[in-house]
Amino acid sequence: MRLSVAGLLALLVAVPSFAQQGVVVPSSSPAPAIAAAILEPSPGLDVLRAGTEIPLIVREELTTKKKKLRVGQRFQMEVSAAVVQGGVTVIPAGTPAVGEITEVRNKGMWGKSGYIGARVVSLRLGDRHIRLTGTFDDKGVTGTGGVVASIALVPLAGFFTTGTSAFIASGSAVKAFLDEDVQFRVVAPASQPLSVPVSATPAQ
């Protein structure tokens, strides 16, 4: 069916009225990348190198006070601040990590103080366990001064003088390092549609 000249003119006049309605236009410029997807080794990916510092905090209280701490016992930690490379968050704050007790000495007689030795094992990012390295410890106060004084006065008294227990509080800061390269791909957030506001139609 052919349109008359009057019909074509009517159609052209109607187009601006449609343009004045609210429409959604995809944004032509994507939002900046702010996160990373950790991937298995593959060519062409960005790399967070082994040796990169990872700030951690201990999430459990560790102490020799109750003599329950054991070598090989594992405990919870977490990343205390995001690890960022090139403006991209590769390891977010709050990422869970694991530590392990490597040495325990309970306080004892003759002024012997308690001691805790520990190491950082790994962090868990998605489905991957990434190796970390780093050690930390705490030593109680030795009761040596009391022992010497006690021995000088009463020989048996020094036997009953003890040092203090070792103690690492929950929330204590620990410095660790990546023990392997971590490859990642930048992940950009999905583009948000751009809404074009409705233009007010002039009153006739």
C-alpha positions as YAML, in Angstrom:
chain: A
units: angstrom
residues:
- id: 1
  name: MET
  ca: [0.00, 0.00, 0.00]
- id: 2
  name: ARG
  ca: [1.39, 3.41, -1.01]
- id: 3
  name: LEU
  ca: [1.45, 6.31, 1.39]
- id: 4
  name: SER
  ca: [0.23, 9.62, 0.24]
- id: 5
  name: VAL
  ca: [2.36, 12.72, 0.59]
- id: 6
  name: ALA
  ca: [0.15, 13.80, 3.48]
- id: 7
  name: GLY
  ca: [0.69, 10.46, 5.17]
- id: 8
  name: LEU
  ca: [4.47, 10.74, 4.89]
- id: 9
  name: LEU
  ca: [4.40, 14.22, 6.34]
- id: 10
  name: ALA
  ca: [2.29, 12.99, 9.25]
- id: 11
  name: LEU
  ca: [4.77, 10.18, 9.94]
- id: 12
  name: LEU
  ca: [7.76, 12.55, 9.93]
- id: 13
  name: VAL
  ca: [6.02, 14.86, 12.34]
- id: 14
  name: ALA
  ca: [5.28, 11.93, 14.69]
- id: 15
  name: VAL
  ca: [8.96, 10.82, 15.01]
- id: 16
  name: PRO
  ca: [10.05, 13.60, 17.42]
- id: 17
  name: SER
  ca: [7.16, 12.75, 19.73]
- id: 18
  name: PHE
  ca: [8.51, 9.18, 20.04]
- id: 19
  name: ALA
  ca: [12.00, 10.51, 20.75]
- id: 20
  name: GLN
  ca: [10.62, 12.50, 23.64]
- id: 21
  name: GLN
  ca: [9.58, 9.31, 25.45]
- id: 22
  name: GLY
  ca: [11.96, 7.77, 28.08]
- id: 23
  name: VAL
  ca: [14.33, 5.24, 26.42]
- id: 24
  name: VAL
  ca: [17.26, 3.09, 27.62]
- id: 25
  name: VAL
  ca: [20.57, 3.36, 25.78]
- id: 26
  name: PRO
  ca: [23.48, 1.00, 26.62]
- id: 27
  name: SER
  ca: [26.49, 2.93, 27.88]
- id: 28
  name: SER
  ca: [29.21, 3.16, 25.23]
- id: 29
  name: SER
  ca: [32.01, 3.51, 27.83]
- id: 30
  name: PRO
  ca: [32.32, 0.52, 30.25]
- id: 31
  name: ALA
  ca: [32.82, 1.12, 33.96]
- id: 32
  name: PRO
  ca: [36.43, 0.89, 35.18]
- id: 33
  name: ALA
  ca: [37.70, -2.55, 36.20]
- id: 34
  name: ILE
  ca: [37.82, -2.92, 39.97]
- id: 35
  name: ALA
  ca: [38.23, -6.65, 40.60]
- id: 36
  name: ALA
  ca: [40.09, -9.68, 39.32]
- id: 37
  name: ALA
  ca: [39.29, -13.31, 38.60]
- id: 38
  name: ILE
  ca: [42.01, -15.66, 39.85]
- id: 39
  name: LEU
  ca: [42.79, -18.28, 37.21]
- id: 40
  name: GLU
  ca: [44.98, -21.30, 36.68]
- id: 41
  name: PRO
  ca: [48.30, -20.48, 34.94]
- id: 42
  name: SER
  ca: [47.75, -19.47, 31.32]
- id: 43
  name: PRO
  ca: [49.67, -17.29, 28.83]
- id: 44
  name: GLY
  ca: [48.70, -13.66, 28.46]
- id: 45
  name: LEU
  ca: [47.31, -13.08, 31.97]
- id: 46
  name: ASP
  ca: [48.36, -10.46, 34.51]
- id: 47
  name: VAL
  ca: [50.52, -11.74, 37.36]
- id: 48
  name: LEU
  ca: [50.81, -10.92, 41.06]
- id: 49
  name: ARG
  ca: [54.34, -12.09, 41.75]
- id: 50
  name: ALA
  ca: [55.62, -14.39, 44.49]
- id: 51
  name: GLY
  ca: [57.09, -12.29, 47.28]
- id: 52
  name: THR
  ca: [54.24, -9.75, 47.27]
- id: 53
  name: GLU
  ca: [53.44, -8.70, 50.84]
- id: 54
  name: ILE
  ca: [50.09, -9.89, 52.20]
- id: 55
  name: PRO
  ca: [48.89, -8.18, 55.42]
- id: 56
  name: LEU
  ca: [47.07, -10.58, 57.74]
- id: 57
  name: ILE
  ca: [45.46, -10.63, 61.16]
- id: 58
  name: VAL
  ca: [44.99, -13.59, 63.51]
- id: 59
  name: ARG
  ca: [41.32, -14.45, 64.08]
- id: 60
  name: GLU
  ca: [41.82, -16.70, 67.13]
- id: 61
  name: GLU
  ca: [43.48, -16.21, 70.50]
- id: 62
  name: LEU
  ca: [46.63, -18.31, 70.82]
- id: 63
  name: THR
  ca: [48.08, -18.93, 74.28]
- id: 64
  name: THR
  ca: [50.05, -21.50, 76.26]
- id: 65
  name: LYS
  ca: [48.14, -20.56, 79.42]
- id: 66
  name: LYS
  ca: [45.87, -23.63, 79.45]
- id: 67
  name: LYS
  ca: [48.50, -25.94, 77.93]
- id: 68
  name: LYS
  ca: [46.14, -26.97, 75.13]
- id: 69
  name: LEU
  ca: [48.11, -25.60, 72.18]
- id: 70
  name: ARG
  ca: [49.78, -28.31, 70.07]
- id: 71
  name: VAL
  ca: [52.37, -28.38, 67.28]
- id: 72
  name: GLY
  ca: [50.60, -28.83, 63.94]
- id: 73
  name: GLN
  ca: [47.41, -27.19, 65.17]
- id: 74
  name: ARG
  ca: [45.91, -24.84, 62.58]
- id: 75
  name: PHE
  ca: [44.10, -21.58, 63.21]
- id: 76
  name: GLN
  ca: [42.11, -18.99, 61.30]
- id: 77
  name: MET
  ca: [43.52, -15.77, 59.85]
- id: 78
  name: GLU
  ca: [42.33, -13.27, 57.25]
- id: 79
  name: VAL
  ca: [43.66, -10.62, 54.88]
- id: 80
  name: SER
  ca: [43.47, -7.27, 56.70]
- id: 81
  name: ALA
  ca: [43.76, -4.94, 53.67]
- id: 82
  name: ALA
  ca: [43.08, -5.43, 49.97]
- id: 83
  name: VAL
  ca: [46.06, -6.33, 47.79]
- id: 84
  name: VAL
  ca: [45.83, -4.08, 44.72]
- id: 85
  name: GLN
  ca: [47.86, -4.10, 41.52]
- id: 86
  name: GLY
  ca: [47.42, -1.44, 38.85]
- id: 87
  name: GLY
  ca: [44.21, -0.21, 40.46]
- id: 88
  name: VAL
  ca: [42.72, -3.71, 40.42]
- id: 89
  name: THR
  ca: [41.82, -5.55, 43.63]
- id: 90
  name: VAL
  ca: [43.39, -9.00, 43.26]
- id: 91
  name: ILE
  ca: [43.01, -10.20, 46.88]
- id: 92
  name: PRO
  ca: [40.14, -8.52, 48.78]
- id: 93
  name: ALA
  ca: [40.28, -7.63, 52.46]
- id: 94
  name: GLY
  ca: [38.61, -10.35, 54.53]
- id: 95
  name: THR
  ca: [39.93, -13.20, 52.37]
- id: 96
  name: PRO
  ca: [40.34, -16.22, 54.71]
- id: 97
  name: ALA
  ca: [43.81, -17.57, 55.47]
- id: 98
  name: VAL
  ca: [45.29, -20.35, 57.60]
- id: 99
  name: GLY
  ca: [48.21, -20.48, 60.01]
- id: 100
  name: GLU
  ca: [49.89, -23.41, 61.79]
- id: 101
  name: ILE
  ca: [51.60, -23.83, 65.16]
- id: 102
  name: THR
  ca: [55.22, -24.92, 64.69]
- id: 103
  name: GLU
  ca: [56.53, -24.81, 68.27]
- id: 104
  name: VAL
  ca: [55.00, -24.75, 71.75]
- id: 105
  name: ARG
  ca: [56.70, -24.44, 75.11]
- id: 106
  name: ASN
  ca: [54.58, -24.16, 78.21]
- id: 107
  name: LYS
  ca: [55.79, -22.11, 81.15]
- id: 108
  name: GLY
  ca: [57.40, -24.10, 83.94]
- id: 109
  name: MET
  ca: [59.44, -24.15, 87.10]
- id: 110
  name: TRP
  ca: [62.75, -22.34, 87.53]
- id: 111
  name: GLY
  ca: [61.36, -19.29, 85.74]
- id: 112
  name: LYS
  ca: [60.78, -20.97, 82.36]
- id: 113
  name: SER
  ca: [58.51, -18.81, 80.17]
- id: 114
  name: GLY
  ca: [55.98, -19.95, 77.58]
- id: 115
  name: TYR
  ca: [56.69, -19.76, 73.86]
- id: 116
  name: ILE
  ca: [54.58, -19.99, 70.67]
- id: 117
  name: GLY
  ca: [56.08, -20.31, 67.19]
- id: 118
  name: ALA
  ca: [53.78, -20.20, 64.14]
- id: 119
  name: ARG
  ca: [53.83, -19.95, 60.36]
- id: 120
  name: VAL
  ca: [51.43, -18.75, 57.69]
- id: 121
  name: VAL
  ca: [50.25, -21.57, 55.41]
- id: 122
  name: SER
  ca: [47.88, -20.30, 52.71]
- id: 123
  name: LEU
  ca: [44.87, -18.19, 51.81]
- id: 124
  name: ARG
  ca: [41.69, -19.31, 50.08]
- id: 125
  name: LEU
  ca: [40.54, -17.29, 47.09]
- id: 126
  name: GLY
  ca: [37.46, -18.77, 45.46]
- id: 127
  name: ASP
  ca: [38.23, -22.45, 44.90]
- id: 128
  name: ARG
  ca: [42.00, -22.00, 45.06]
- id: 129
  name: HIS
  ca: [44.38, -22.34, 47.98]
- id: 130
  name: ILE
  ca: [47.33, -20.03, 47.41]
- id: 131
  name: ARG
  ca: [50.56, -20.72, 49.30]
- id: 132
  name: LEU
  ca: [51.93, -18.09, 51.65]
- id: 133
  name: THR
  ca: [55.14, -17.83, 53.63]
- id: 134
  name: GLY
  ca: [55.94, -16.02, 56.87]
- id: 135
  name: THR
  ca: [56.59, -16.78, 60.52]
- id: 136
  name: PHE
  ca: [55.79, -15.10, 63.82]
- id: 137
  name: ASP
  ca: [56.06, -15.93, 67.51]
- id: 138
  name: ASP
  ca: [55.57, -14.78, 71.07]
- id: 139
  name: LYS
  ca: [57.56, -15.45, 74.23]
- id: 140
  name: GLY
  ca: [56.40, -14.96, 77.77]
- id: 141
  name: VAL
  ca: [58.47, -13.13, 80.36]
- id: 142
  name: THR
  ca: [61.17, -15.26, 81.97]
- id: 143
  name: GLY
  ca: [61.16, -15.33, 85.77]
- id: 144
  name: THR
  ca: [64.98, -15.44, 85.95]
- id: 145
  name: GLY
  ca: [65.31, -12.57, 88.40]
- id: 146
  name: GLY
  ca: [62.95, -14.21, 90.83]
- id: 147
  name: VAL
  ca: [64.74, -17.53, 90.48]
- id: 148
  name: VAL
  ca: [68.17, -16.05, 91.29]
- id: 149
  name: ALA
  ca: [66.84, -14.21, 94.34]
- id: 150
  name: SER
  ca: [64.96, -17.28, 95.55]
- id: 151
  name: ILE
  ca: [67.98, -19.56, 95.20]
- id: 152
  name: ALA
  ca: [70.10, -17.11, 97.16]
- id: 153
  name: LEU
  ca: [67.61, -17.13, 100.04]
- id: 154
  name: VAL
  ca: [65.99, -20.57, 99.99]
- id: 155
  name: PRO
  ca: [67.29, -23.13, 97.45]
- id: 156
  name: LEU
  ca: [63.93, -24.88, 96.97]
- id: 157
  name: ALA
  ca: [61.99, -21.65, 96.39]
- id: 158
  name: GLY
  ca: [63.47, -21.20, 92.89]
- id: 159
  name: PHE
  ca: [61.84, -24.45, 91.78]
- id: 160
  name: PHE
  ca: [58.38, -22.96, 92.29]
- id: 161
  name: THR
  ca: [59.09, -19.68, 90.44]
- id: 162
  name: THR
  ca: [57.63, -19.67, 86.91]
- id: 163
  name: GLY
  ca: [57.72, -17.34, 83.93]
- id: 164
  name: THR
  ca: [54.60, -16.13, 82.13]
- id: 165
  name: SER
  ca: [52.60, -17.79, 79.35]
- id: 166
  name: ALA
  ca: [53.01, -16.82, 75.69]
- id: 167
  name: PHE
  ca: [50.00, -15.03, 74.21]
- id: 168
  name: ILE
  ca: [48.99, -13.89, 70.71]
- id: 169
  name: ALA
  ca: [45.71, -11.96, 70.78]
- id: 170
  name: SER
  ca: [42.96, -12.26, 68.19]
- id: 171
  name: GLY
  ca: [43.38, -9.31, 65.82]
- id: 172
  name: SER
  ca: [47.18, -9.32, 66.01]
- id: 173
  name: ALA
  ca: [48.81, -8.15, 62.77]
- id: 174
  name: VAL
  ca: [51.06, -10.55, 60.86]
- id: 175
  name: LYS
  ca: [53.11, -9.94, 57.73]
- id: 176
  name: ALA
  ca: [53.10, -12.71, 55.10]
- id: 177
  name: PHE
  ca: [54.25, -13.05, 51.49]
- id: 178
  name: LEU
  ca: [52.99, -14.88, 48.41]
- id: 179
  name: ASP
  ca: [54.87, -18.14, 47.94]
- id: 180
  name: GLU
  ca: [53.75, -18.51, 44.31]
- id: 181
  name: ASP
  ca: [52.80, -16.35, 41.34]
- id: 182
  name: VAL
  ca: [49.07, -15.60, 41.10]
- id: 183
  name: GLN
  ca: [47.71, -15.08, 37.59]
- id: 184
  name: PHE
  ca: [44.50, -13.13, 37.13]
- id: 185
  name: ARG
  ca: [42.24, -11.52, 34.57]
- id: 186
  name: VAL
  ca: [40.66, -8.12, 35.10]
- id: 187
  name: VAL
  ca: [36.90, -8.34, 35.50]
- id: 188
  name: ALA
  ca: [34.88, -5.22, 34.69]
- id: 189
  name: PRO
  ca: [31.46, -4.72, 36.26]
- id: 190
  name: ALA
  ca: [28.53, -5.06, 33.87]
- id: 191
  name: SER
  ca: [27.75, -1.80, 32.10]
- id: 192
  name: GLN
  ca: [24.72, -0.05, 33.48]
- id: 193
  name: PRO
  ca: [22.16, 1.17, 30.90]
- id: 194
  name: LEU
  ca: [22.03, 4.90, 30.45]
- id: 195
  name: SER
  ca: [18.57, 6.31, 30.95]
- id: 196
  name: VAL
  ca: [17.64, 9.28, 28.78]
- id: 197
  name: PRO
  ca: [15.27, 11.58, 30.66]
- id: 198
  name: VAL
  ca: [11.91, 12.45, 29.18]
- id: 199
  name: SER
  ca: [11.84, 15.91, 27.62]
- id: 200
  name: ALA
  ca: [8.94, 18.12, 28.59]
- id: 201
  name: THR
  ca: [6.57, 18.64, 25.68]
- id: 202
  name: PRO
  ca: [5.92, 22.35, 25.17]
- id: 203
  name: ALA
  ca: [2.34, 23.34, 25.77]
- id: 204
  name: GLN
  ca: [0.46, 24.02, 22.55]
...
